[in-house]
């Protein structure tokens, strides 16, 4: 009987505590895109993408020039010199072929580097707003399909960050180096 009483008290305590849970949600993507740091990061990513594209174009131009020179001079070269130039051309060709993948990787790393402090600031502010306003749970709107009713805390977080509550901008997405 004593165990049943303790279980009942615990159950009532749990139900009472869960009834007091305040639930909110936020679109972290929308928040990050509203932050001025995101515009700066996006601009830096576009500049970086352009420099990567230029580097790839330079490699391709170098390959074309060396290939043309090799074709023009091949009749004058010794077999050993031909082999050395051919090996150089093959290495440069492989570098050009692998550049797209390399540039994608470099661009992704740059994006992570630029976005990490922005995400950290956004998450810290979300936590502060949740604590200040008594929210027990905050869900990311993009990650939750079904949930109990909750409050959209985006306006509260924007206010805490000093951002105007404006319509969402387009997402911060890594530029495509193939364009």
HELIX and SHEET records of a PDB file:
HELIX    1   1 UNK A    2  UNK A   19  1                                  18    
HELIX    2   2 UNK A   28  UNK A   34  1                                   7    
HELIX    3   3 UNK A   36  UNK A   73  1                                  38    
HELIX    4   4 UNK A   74  UNK A   76  5                                   3    
HELIX    5   5 UNK A   79  UNK A  132  1                                  54    
HELIX    6   6 UNK A  154  UNK A  161  1                                   8    
SHEET    1   A 3 UNK A 137  UNK A 140  0                                        
SHEET    2   A 3 UNK A  23  UNK A  26  1                                        
SHEET    3   A 3 UNK A 151  UNK A 152  1                                        
END                                                                             
